[in-house]
């Protein structure tokens, strides 16, 4: 689902709010999640899931499959998402 479709659906469910207010809410929500993850903390939304970061170790022995040369992969951070049980049940119905 794109951001435009999300705004459109929220506008249909909440006609009292205008489009710019809905867009501000969505932008603030995503910025807060981003800032929290940058700090190394996790974000948990009950009934939906949990966003968290995971550090991946540096790798000296990685190979480029196209050239078969050794490459160095520095330590990096990945964002992970773990869905809640309720979300899993709803999706699997």
C-alpha positions in Angstrom: 0.0 0.0 0.0 1.3 3.4 -0.9 1.3 6.5 1.3 -1.3 8.1 -1.0 -3.7 5.1 -0.7 -3.2 5.1 3.1 -4.1 8.8 3.3 -7.1 8.3 1.1 -8.4 5.4 3.3 -7.9 7.4 6.5 -9.7 10.4 4.9 -12.7 8.2 4.1 -12.9 6.8 7.7 -12.3 10.3 9.3 -13.9 12.9 7.1 -13.4 15.6 9.8 -9.7 15.6 9.2 -8.3 17.2 6.1 -5.6 15.6 3.9 -2.7 17.8 5.2 -3.5 16.8 8.9 -3.5 13.1 8.0 -0.2 13.5 6.1 1.3 15.3 9.1 0.3 12.5 11.4 1.8 9.8 9.1 5.0 11.7 8.7 5.4 12.3 12.4 4.7 8.7 13.1 7.3 7.4 10.7 9.9 10.0 11.8 9.5 9.0 15.4 10.0 5.4 14.5 13.1 6.3 12.5 14.6 8.4 15.3 14.0 5.7 17.9 15.6 3.1 15.8 18.6 5.4 15.1 19.2 5.6 18.9 19.2 1.8 19.1 15.9 1.4 20.8 13.0 -0.8 19.7 9.5 0.3 18.9 6.6 -1.9 20.0 3.0 -1.4 18.8 0.7 -3.7 20.7 -1.3 -6.0 18.4 0.8 -5.0 15.4 4.4 -5.9 16.0 7.9 -4.7 17.0 10.6 -2.9 15.0 14.1 -3.4 16.3 17.7 -3.2 15.1 20.3 -5.9 14.8 24.0 -5.4 14.5 25.7 -7.6 11.8 29.3 -8.4 12.3 32.0 -7.3 9.9 33.0 -10.0 7.4 36.4 -10.3 5.9 35.8 -13.5 3.8 32.8 -12.4 1.8 33.0 -13.0 -2.0 31.5 -11.1 -4.9 29.7 -13.9 -6.9 30.2 -12.2 -10.2 34.0 -11.8 -10.0 34.7 -14.3 -7.2 37.0 -11.7 -5.5 37.1 -11.3 -1.7 35.4 -8.2 -0.4 35.2 -6.6 3.0 31.8 -6.0 4.5 31.9 -3.6 7.4 29.8 -3.9 10.6 26.3 -2.7 9.8 22.9 -2.4 11.4 19.7 -3.9 10.0 16.1 -3.1 10.9 13.9 -6.0 11.7 10.2 -6.4 12.2 8.5 -9.1 14.3 4.8 -9.3 13.9 2.5 -9.7 16.9 0.4 -12.9 17.4 -2.8 -11.0 16.6 -1.4 -9.8 13.3 -0.2 -13.2 12.3 -3.7 -14.7 13.1 -5.5 -12.0 11.0 -3.1 -12.5 8.1 -3.4 -16.3 8.2 -7.3 -16.4 8.3 
